Amino acid sequence: MTDSAKALINGVNLYYEIHGEGFPLIWCHEFAGDVRSWEPQVTFFSQRYRVITYNARGYPPSDVPTDPELYSQEQVVDDLYGLMKHLKIERAHIGGLSMGGGVVLDFGLKYPQMSRSLVVASAGSGSTDVASFKRRVEEIAHRIETEGLSALSDITKSPNRIQLLRKNPVAWQRFADQLSQHSDVGSALTFRGVQGGRSSIFDLEPRLRSLKAPTLIIIGDEDDDCIEPGLAMKRFIPGSGLVMFPQSGHAINLEEPDLFNRVVQDFLTAVEAGKWVECK
């Protein structure tokens, strides 16, 4: 079964897609991605799960509010909650990459009863030097506002993105083309309000130590900004496991889709079989 629609969530129409049938598995996309970023995972996991992907606010065909106050980490977390309520999903496996991984982590903290398990991939950038990161966020957001999406062209060949270009030029070109189709307004406001406004992984330590959901952390060993936060999450979250992909950067679900899918599938199988350590 495949379905796509829009739902009015917290005053914003969010576009979503549903593929397959079974227990719900939800994927939250990164800043430079959208629902299309999860194609390798949708193809694989929809054979067993009801896979839901969606575009965050600011990402057409979802609505693009122009009020900066409508973009924050708290709001995008509550958007996920609202979408689950709209779809009548009481509990789900929830995964995300980068910005989406941060959403998943905060969702697990705020709505633990709805989180059967969490997959947090390539998350935590900006946690090791918060002041420098916030300056960079403001600089990039301003460039998007003044130059348009061309300001993001550097992202496609950044030190943690060239791995995708090296491994799979076709997938890299698809990623770059899709990024160029995003909204400049939505991208700038998301970067400033969501990316720039979220908490450092290290500041979340007390809350992460009480996180109950089984959690899989995945990082690439060449994704420098995410390595220390990934190790910290492993230390802080009692029921967590960590996987590091070799010679891999940021977009690990696209760089190594087969490995990513197998690792996540093994994790979900262990959780469902009661073989993953859970915190009661």
Short mmCIF file of the C-alpha atoms (twelve columns), coordinates in Angstrom:
data_MODEL
# 
_entry.id   MODEL 
# 
loop_
_atom_site.group_PDB 
_atom_site.id 
_atom_site.type_symbol 
_atom_site.label_atom_id 
_atom_site.label_alt_id 
_atom_site.label_comp_id 
_atom_site.label_asym_id 
_atom_site.label_seq_id 
_atom_site.Cartn_x 
_atom_site.Cartn_y 
_atom_site.Cartn_z 
_atom_site.pdbx_PDB_model_num 
ATOM 1   C CA . MET A 1   0.000  0.000   0.000  1 
ATOM 2   C CA . THR A 2   1.256  3.475   -0.895 1 
ATOM 3   C CA . ASP A 3   -0.502 6.680   0.077  1 
ATOM 4   C CA . SER A 4   0.348  10.370  0.162  1 
ATOM 5   C CA . ALA A 5   -1.594 13.282  1.590  1 
ATOM 6   C CA . LYS A 6   -1.390 16.451  3.654  1 
ATOM 7   C CA . ALA A 7   -2.528 16.905  7.234  1 
ATOM 8   C CA . LEU A 8   -3.097 20.136  9.130  1 
ATOM 9   C CA . ILE A 9   -0.766 19.840  12.119 1 
ATOM 10  C CA . ASN A 10  -0.292 22.704  14.558 1 
ATOM 11  C CA . GLY A 11  -1.606 25.148  11.983 1 
ATOM 12  C CA . VAL A 12  0.713  23.916  9.207  1 
ATOM 13  C CA . ASN A 13  -0.116 21.508  6.379  1 
ATOM 14  C CA . LEU A 14  2.456  18.708  6.408  1 
ATOM 15  C CA . TYR A 15  2.974  16.430  3.416  1 
ATOM 16  C CA . TYR A 16  3.435  12.754  4.256  1 
ATOM 17  C CA . GLU A 17  3.736  9.395   2.535  1 
ATOM 18  C CA . ILE A 18  2.834  5.913   3.762  1 
ATOM 19  C CA . HIS A 19  4.315  2.770   2.239  1 
ATOM 20  C CA . GLY A 20  3.571  -0.816  3.207  1 
ATOM 21  C CA . GLU A 21  1.711  -2.326  6.120  1 
ATOM 22  C CA . GLY A 22  2.604  -3.461  9.619  1 
ATOM 23  C CA . PHE A 23  3.964  -1.845  12.747 1 
ATOM 24  C CA . PRO A 24  4.723  1.862   12.137 1 
ATOM 25  C CA . LEU A 25  8.262  2.956   11.292 1 
ATOM 26  C CA . ILE A 26  8.670  6.720   10.890 1 
ATOM 27  C CA . TRP A 27  11.664 8.471   9.281  1 
ATOM 28  C CA . CYS A 28  12.504 12.168  9.893  1 
ATOM 29  C CA . HIS A 29  14.667 13.832  7.255  1 
ATOM 30  C CA . GLU A 30  17.786 15.980  7.552  1 
ATOM 31  C CA . PHE A 31  18.095 19.726  6.854  1 
ATOM 32  C CA . ALA A 32  19.401 19.136  3.326  1 
ATOM 33  C CA . GLY A 33  16.882 16.383  2.572  1 
ATOM 34  C CA . ASP A 34  13.169 15.603  2.438  1 
ATOM 35  C CA . VAL A 35  10.943 12.537  1.997  1 
ATOM 36  C CA . ARG A 36  12.946 11.567  -1.091 1 
ATOM 37  C CA . SER A 37  16.074 11.114  1.030  1 
ATOM 38  C CA . TRP A 38  14.576 7.948   2.510  1 
ATOM 39  C CA . GLU A 39  13.916 6.109   -0.757 1 
ATOM 40  C CA . PRO A 40  16.430 3.287   -0.020 1 
ATOM 41  C CA . GLN A 41  14.872 2.775   3.404  1 
ATOM 42  C CA . VAL A 42  11.284 2.967   2.160  1 
ATOM 43  C CA . THR A 43  12.003 0.316   -0.461 1 
ATOM 44  C CA . PHE A 44  13.596 -2.010  2.073  1 
ATOM 45  C CA . PHE A 45  11.498 -1.560  5.204  1 
ATOM 46  C CA . SER A 46  8.067  -1.299  3.565  1 
ATOM 47  C CA . GLN A 47  8.243  -5.056  2.982  1 
ATOM 48  C CA . ARG A 48  7.768  -5.501  6.731  1 
ATOM 49  C CA . TYR A 49  6.595  -2.207  8.248  1 
ATOM 50  C CA . ARG A 50  4.141  0.597   7.688  1 
ATOM 51  C CA . VAL A 51  6.753  3.187   6.712  1 
ATOM 52  C CA . ILE A 52  5.876  6.862   7.141  1 
ATOM 53  C CA . THR A 53  7.976  9.719   5.780  1 
ATOM 54  C CA . TYR A 54  7.045  13.382  5.806  1 
ATOM 55  C CA . ASN A 55  8.334  16.824  4.907  1 
ATOM 56  C CA . ALA A 56  8.932  19.125  7.855  1 
ATOM 57  C CA . ARG A 57  7.396  22.584  7.932  1 
ATOM 58  C CA . GLY A 58  9.298  24.800  5.508  1 
ATOM 59  C CA . TYR A 59  9.791  21.981  2.983  1 
ATOM 60  C CA . PRO A 60  7.337  22.018  0.046  1 
ATOM 61  C CA . PRO A 61  4.874  20.526  -0.586 1 
ATOM 62  C CA . SER A 62  4.452  21.068  3.172  1 
ATOM 63  C CA . ASP A 63  3.573  24.651  4.060  1 
ATOM 64  C CA . VAL A 64  6.324  27.243  4.312  1 
ATOM 65  C CA . PRO A 65  5.361  29.709  7.084  1 
ATOM 66  C CA . THR A 66  7.129  33.060  6.784  1 
ATOM 67  C CA . ASP A 67  6.986  33.921  10.484 1 
ATOM 68  C CA . PRO A 68  10.345 33.105  12.130 1 
ATOM 69  C CA . GLU A 69  8.509  32.376  15.386 1 
ATOM 70  C CA . LEU A 70  6.999  29.286  13.749 1 
ATOM 71  C CA . TYR A 71  10.361 27.522  13.465 1 
ATOM 72  C CA . SER A 72  11.874 25.889  16.545 1 
ATOM 73  C CA . GLN A 73  13.033 22.502  17.769 1 
ATOM 74  C CA . GLU A 74  10.042 22.266  20.097 1 
ATOM 75  C CA . GLN A 75  7.614  22.933  17.248 1 
ATOM 76  C CA . VAL A 76  9.056  20.341  14.894 1 
ATOM 77  C CA . VAL A 77  9.004  17.764  17.700 1 
ATOM 78  C CA . ASP A 78  5.348  18.554  18.303 1 
ATOM 79  C CA . ASP A 79  4.699  18.329  14.558 1 
ATOM 80  C CA . LEU A 80  5.827  14.706  14.685 1 
ATOM 81  C CA . TYR A 81  3.553  14.142  17.679 1 
ATOM 82  C CA . GLY A 82  0.641  15.760  15.829 1 
ATOM 83  C CA . LEU A 83  1.237  13.688  12.714 1 
ATOM 84  C CA . MET A 84  1.229  10.490  14.738 1 
ATOM 85  C CA . LYS A 85  -2.017 11.528  16.400 1 
ATOM 86  C CA . HIS A 86  -3.515 12.352  12.994 1 
ATOM 87  C CA . LEU A 87  -2.551 8.898   11.731 1 
ATOM 88  C CA . LYS A 88  -3.849 7.307   14.953 1 
ATOM 89  C CA . ILE A 89  -0.416 5.875   15.756 1 
ATOM 90  C CA . GLU A 90  -0.031 5.212   19.463 1 
ATOM 91  C CA . ARG A 91  3.517  3.864   19.295 1 
ATOM 92  C CA . ALA A 92  6.175  3.532   16.592 1 
ATOM 93  C CA . HIS A 93  9.789  2.862   15.777 1 
ATOM 94  C CA . ILE A 94  11.134 6.330   14.957 1 
ATOM 95  C CA . GLY A 95  14.346 7.157   13.118 1 
ATOM 96  C CA . GLY A 96  16.006 10.266  11.795 1 
ATOM 97  C CA . LEU A 97  19.207 11.601  10.279 1 
ATOM 98  C CA . SER A 98  21.021 14.790  11.317 1 
ATOM 99  C CA . MET A 99  18.293 17.399  11.959 1 
ATOM 100 C CA . GLY A 100 15.820 14.529  11.918 1 
ATOM 101 C CA . GLY A 101 17.953 12.613  14.398 1 
ATOM 102 C CA . GLY A 102 17.762 15.560  16.761 1 
ATOM 103 C CA . VAL A 103 13.993 15.607  16.384 1 
ATOM 104 C CA . VAL A 104 13.828 11.885  17.141 1 
ATOM 105 C CA . LEU A 105 15.988 12.256  20.244 1 
ATOM 106 C CA . ASP A 106 13.911 15.104  21.666 1 
ATOM 107 C CA . PHE A 107 10.704 13.281  20.746 1 
ATOM 108 C CA . GLY A 108 11.863 10.265  22.752 1 
ATOM 109 C CA . LEU A 109 12.519 12.511  25.730 1 
ATOM 110 C CA . LYS A 110 9.189  14.326  25.530 1 
ATOM 111 C CA . TYR A 111 6.932  11.464  24.428 1 
ATOM 112 C CA . PRO A 112 8.557  8.255   25.713 1 
ATOM 113 C CA . GLN A 113 5.270  6.364   25.754 1 
ATOM 114 C CA . MET A 114 5.018  6.727   21.952 1 
ATOM 115 C CA . SER A 115 8.604  5.645   21.217 1 
ATOM 116 C CA . ARG A 116 8.972  1.883   20.728 1 
ATOM 117 C CA . SER A 117 12.569 2.499   19.665 1 
ATOM 118 C CA . LEU A 118 14.747 5.337   18.366 1 
ATOM 119 C CA . VAL A 119 17.302 5.396   15.532 1 
ATOM 120 C CA . VAL A 120 19.489 8.500   15.856 1 
ATOM 121 C CA . ALA A 121 21.856 8.876   12.893 1 
ATOM 122 C CA . SER A 122 24.447 11.588  12.189 1 
ATOM 123 C CA . ALA A 123 23.069 13.797  14.946 1 
ATOM 124 C CA . GLY A 124 24.543 16.312  17.367 1 
ATOM 125 C CA . SER A 125 26.514 18.683  15.129 1 
ATOM 126 C CA . GLY A 126 27.193 21.967  16.879 1 
ATOM 127 C CA . SER A 127 27.433 20.341  20.293 1 
ATOM 128 C CA . THR A 128 31.205 20.636  20.761 1 
ATOM 129 C CA . ASP A 129 31.562 24.375  20.034 1 
ATOM 130 C CA . VAL A 130 28.139 25.887  20.478 1 
ATOM 131 C CA . ALA A 131 29.125 29.530  20.093 1 
ATOM 132 C CA . SER A 132 30.988 28.907  16.836 1 
ATOM 133 C CA . PHE A 133 28.138 26.778  15.525 1 
ATOM 134 C CA . LYS A 134 25.543 29.449  16.244 1 
ATOM 135 C CA . ARG A 135 27.645 32.042  14.421 1 
ATOM 136 C CA . ARG A 136 27.903 29.730  11.432 1 
ATOM 137 C CA . VAL A 137 24.146 29.085  11.504 1 
ATOM 138 C CA . GLU A 138 23.417 32.803  11.421 1 
ATOM 139 C CA . GLU A 139 25.929 33.347  8.615  1 
ATOM 140 C CA . ILE A 140 24.463 30.583  6.448  1 
ATOM 141 C CA . ALA A 141 20.860 31.617  7.151  1 
ATOM 142 C CA . HIS A 142 21.716 35.190  6.128  1 
ATOM 143 C CA . ARG A 143 23.405 33.972  2.949  1 
ATOM 144 C CA . ILE A 144 20.327 31.938  2.013  1 
ATOM 145 C CA . GLU A 145 18.160 35.005  2.549  1 
ATOM 146 C CA . THR A 146 20.373 37.182  0.370  1 
ATOM 147 C CA . GLU A 147 21.688 34.726  -2.236 1 
ATOM 148 C CA . GLY A 148 18.958 32.100  -2.357 1 
ATOM 149 C CA . LEU A 149 19.601 28.355  -2.392 1 
ATOM 150 C CA . SER A 150 22.880 28.833  -4.253 1 
ATOM 151 C CA . ALA A 151 24.290 29.613  -0.803 1 
ATOM 152 C CA . LEU A 152 23.865 25.914  0.021  1 
ATOM 153 C CA . SER A 153 25.924 24.670  -2.916 1 
ATOM 154 C CA . ASP A 154 28.984 24.385  -0.663 1 
ATOM 155 C CA . ILE A 155 27.136 21.875  1.501  1 
ATOM 156 C CA . THR A 156 27.056 19.298  -1.280 1 
ATOM 157 C CA . LYS A 157 30.868 19.099  -1.353 1 
ATOM 158 C CA . SER A 158 31.604 19.774  2.308  1 
ATOM 159 C CA . PRO A 159 34.156 17.518  4.077  1 
ATOM 160 C CA . ASN A 160 31.396 15.262  5.405  1 
ATOM 161 C CA . ARG A 161 29.490 15.090  2.081  1 
ATOM 162 C CA . ILE A 162 32.251 14.233  -0.409 1 
ATOM 163 C CA . GLN A 163 32.039 10.596  0.693  1 
ATOM 164 C CA . LEU A 164 28.675 10.280  -1.051 1 
ATOM 165 C CA . LEU A 165 30.145 11.812  -4.215 1 
ATOM 166 C CA . ARG A 166 33.062 9.370   -4.091 1 
ATOM 167 C CA . LYS A 167 30.942 6.290   -3.439 1 
ATOM 168 C CA . ASN A 168 27.903 7.008   -5.590 1 
ATOM 169 C CA . PRO A 169 28.039 10.006  -7.968 1 
ATOM 170 C CA . VAL A 170 24.487 9.304   -9.177 1 
ATOM 171 C CA . ALA A 171 23.062 9.404   -5.643 1 
ATOM 172 C CA . TRP A 172 25.130 12.528  -4.903 1 
ATOM 173 C CA . GLN A 173 23.744 14.310  -7.980 1 
ATOM 174 C CA . ARG A 174 20.219 13.337  -6.993 1 
ATOM 175 C CA . PHE A 175 20.840 14.726  -3.504 1 
ATOM 176 C CA . ALA A 176 22.220 17.985  -4.927 1 
ATOM 177 C CA . ASP A 177 19.317 18.350  -7.366 1 
ATOM 178 C CA . GLN A 178 16.736 17.765  -4.653 1 
ATOM 179 C CA . LEU A 179 18.409 20.268  -2.346 1 
ATOM 180 C CA . SER A 180 18.225 22.917  -5.078 1 
ATOM 181 C CA . GLN A 181 14.441 22.452  -5.193 1 
ATOM 182 C CA . HIS A 182 13.887 23.416  -1.558 1 
ATOM 183 C CA . SER A 183 12.369 26.687  -0.401 1 
ATOM 184 C CA . ASP A 184 14.918 29.422  0.304  1 
ATOM 185 C CA . VAL A 185 12.576 30.963  2.887  1 
ATOM 186 C CA . GLY A 186 11.916 27.634  4.582  1 
ATOM 187 C CA . SER A 187 15.599 26.682  4.516  1 
ATOM 188 C CA . ALA A 188 16.775 29.951  6.061  1 
ATOM 189 C CA . LEU A 189 14.149 29.930  8.788  1 
ATOM 190 C CA . THR A 190 14.705 26.240  9.542  1 
ATOM 191 C CA . PHE A 191 18.448 26.683  9.753  1 
ATOM 192 C CA . ARG A 192 18.176 29.636  12.101 1 
ATOM 193 C CA . GLY A 193 15.216 28.509  14.215 1 
ATOM 194 C CA . VAL A 194 15.584 24.737  14.391 1 
ATOM 195 C CA . GLN A 195 19.277 24.058  13.829 1 
ATOM 196 C CA . GLY A 196 20.416 27.138  15.703 1 
ATOM 197 C CA . GLY A 197 17.920 26.767  18.523 1 
ATOM 198 C CA . ARG A 198 18.362 23.158  19.569 1 
ATOM 199 C CA . SER A 199 20.238 22.077  22.675 1 
ATOM 200 C CA . SER A 200 23.745 20.664  22.720 1 
ATOM 201 C CA . ILE A 201 23.919 16.922  23.303 1 
ATOM 202 C CA . PHE A 202 26.100 17.633  26.338 1 
ATOM 203 C CA . ASP A 203 23.489 19.963  27.815 1 
ATOM 204 C CA . LEU A 204 20.940 17.164  27.488 1 
ATOM 205 C CA . GLU A 205 22.978 14.739  29.607 1 
ATOM 206 C CA . PRO A 206 20.687 14.644  32.692 1 
ATOM 207 C CA . ARG A 207 17.616 14.005  30.549 1 
ATOM 208 C CA . LEU A 208 19.357 11.493  28.285 1 
ATOM 209 C CA . ARG A 209 20.365 9.424   31.304 1 
ATOM 210 C CA . SER A 210 16.660 8.892   31.987 1 
ATOM 211 C CA . LEU A 211 15.725 8.019   28.386 1 
ATOM 212 C CA . LYS A 212 13.884 4.691   28.432 1 
ATOM 213 C CA . ALA A 213 13.480 3.839   24.754 1 
ATOM 214 C CA . PRO A 214 15.883 1.387   23.094 1 
ATOM 215 C CA . THR A 215 18.173 3.631   21.063 1 
ATOM 216 C CA . LEU A 216 20.508 2.928   18.152 1 
ATOM 217 C CA . ILE A 217 23.106 5.616   17.432 1 
ATOM 218 C CA . ILE A 218 24.770 5.543   14.003 1 
ATOM 219 C CA . ILE A 219 27.613 7.796   12.849 1 
ATOM 220 C CA . GLY A 220 30.196 7.915   10.092 1 
ATOM 221 C CA . ASP A 221 33.857 7.960   11.142 1 
ATOM 222 C CA . GLU A 222 34.556 10.931  8.834  1 
ATOM 223 C CA . ASP A 223 31.630 13.010  10.110 1 
ATOM 224 C CA . ASP A 224 33.796 14.961  12.539 1 
ATOM 225 C CA . ASP A 225 31.073 17.177  14.030 1 
ATOM 226 C CA . CYS A 226 28.984 14.164  15.033 1 
ATOM 227 C CA . ILE A 227 31.590 11.770  16.436 1 
ATOM 228 C CA . GLU A 228 31.965 13.265  19.922 1 
ATOM 229 C CA . PRO A 229 28.206 13.855  20.311 1 
ATOM 230 C CA . GLY A 230 27.590 10.266  19.159 1 
ATOM 231 C CA . LEU A 231 30.012 8.884   21.737 1 
ATOM 232 C CA . ALA A 232 28.395 11.085  24.376 1 
ATOM 233 C CA . MET A 233 24.938 9.768   23.542 1 
ATOM 234 C CA . LYS A 234 26.243 6.233   23.914 1 
ATOM 235 C CA . ARG A 235 27.619 7.104   27.366 1 
ATOM 236 C CA . PHE A 236 24.496 8.977   28.478 1 
ATOM 237 C CA . ILE A 237 21.634 6.791   27.204 1 
ATOM 238 C CA . PRO A 238 21.400 3.571   29.266 1 
ATOM 239 C CA . GLY A 239 19.641 1.442   26.643 1 
ATOM 240 C CA . SER A 240 21.707 2.527   23.664 1 
ATOM 241 C CA . GLY A 241 24.044 0.967   21.152 1 
ATOM 242 C CA . LEU A 242 26.525 2.659   18.830 1 
ATOM 243 C CA . VAL A 243 27.535 1.738   15.279 1 
ATOM 244 C CA . MET A 244 30.236 3.628   13.372 1 
ATOM 245 C CA . PHE A 245 30.482 3.208   9.601  1 
ATOM 246 C CA . PRO A 246 34.040 3.180   8.187  1 
ATOM 247 C CA . GLN A 247 35.144 5.853   5.704  1 
ATOM 248 C CA . SER A 248 31.700 7.398   5.880  1 
ATOM 249 C CA . GLY A 249 30.430 10.950  6.221  1 
ATOM 250 C CA . HIS A 250 27.107 12.538  7.084  1 
ATOM 251 C CA . ALA A 251 24.478 11.100  4.718  1 
ATOM 252 C CA . ILE A 252 25.155 7.520   5.752  1 
ATOM 253 C CA . ASN A 253 21.715 6.220   4.744  1 
ATOM 254 C CA . LEU A 254 22.540 7.224   1.155  1 
ATOM 255 C CA . GLU A 255 26.260 6.442   1.229  1 
ATOM 256 C CA . GLU A 256 25.807 2.920   2.597  1 
ATOM 257 C CA . PRO A 257 22.108 2.083   2.171  1 
ATOM 258 C CA . ASP A 258 22.524 -1.690  2.381  1 
ATOM 259 C CA . LEU A 259 24.649 -1.526  5.524  1 
ATOM 260 C CA . PHE A 260 22.376 1.099   7.080  1 
ATOM 261 C CA . ASN A 261 19.292 -1.011  6.404  1 
ATOM 262 C CA . ARG A 262 20.842 -4.218  7.762  1 
ATOM 263 C CA . VAL A 263 22.047 -2.519  10.940 1 
ATOM 264 C CA . VAL A 264 18.659 -0.927  11.574 1 
ATOM 265 C CA . GLN A 265 16.816 -4.154  10.740 1 
ATOM 266 C CA . ASP A 266 18.965 -6.120  13.207 1 
ATOM 267 C CA . PHE A 267 18.253 -3.481  15.850 1 
ATOM 268 C CA . LEU A 268 14.491 -3.534  15.281 1 
ATOM 269 C CA . THR A 269 14.474 -7.328  15.320 1 
ATOM 270 C CA . ALA A 270 16.358 -7.388  18.628 1 
ATOM 271 C CA . VAL A 271 13.974 -4.851  20.150 1 
ATOM 272 C CA . GLU A 272 10.900 -6.761  19.017 1 
ATOM 273 C CA . ALA A 273 12.326 -10.064 20.268 1 
ATOM 274 C CA . GLY A 274 13.091 -8.576  23.682 1 
ATOM 275 C CA . LYS A 275 16.828 -9.052  23.151 1 
ATOM 276 C CA . TRP A 276 17.820 -5.379  23.360 1 
ATOM 277 C CA . VAL A 277 18.618 -4.012  26.806 1 
ATOM 278 C CA . GLU A 278 15.769 -1.759  27.916 1 
ATOM 279 C CA . CYS A 279 15.578 0.544   30.913 1 
ATOM 280 C CA . LYS A 280 12.493 -0.070  32.992 1 
# 
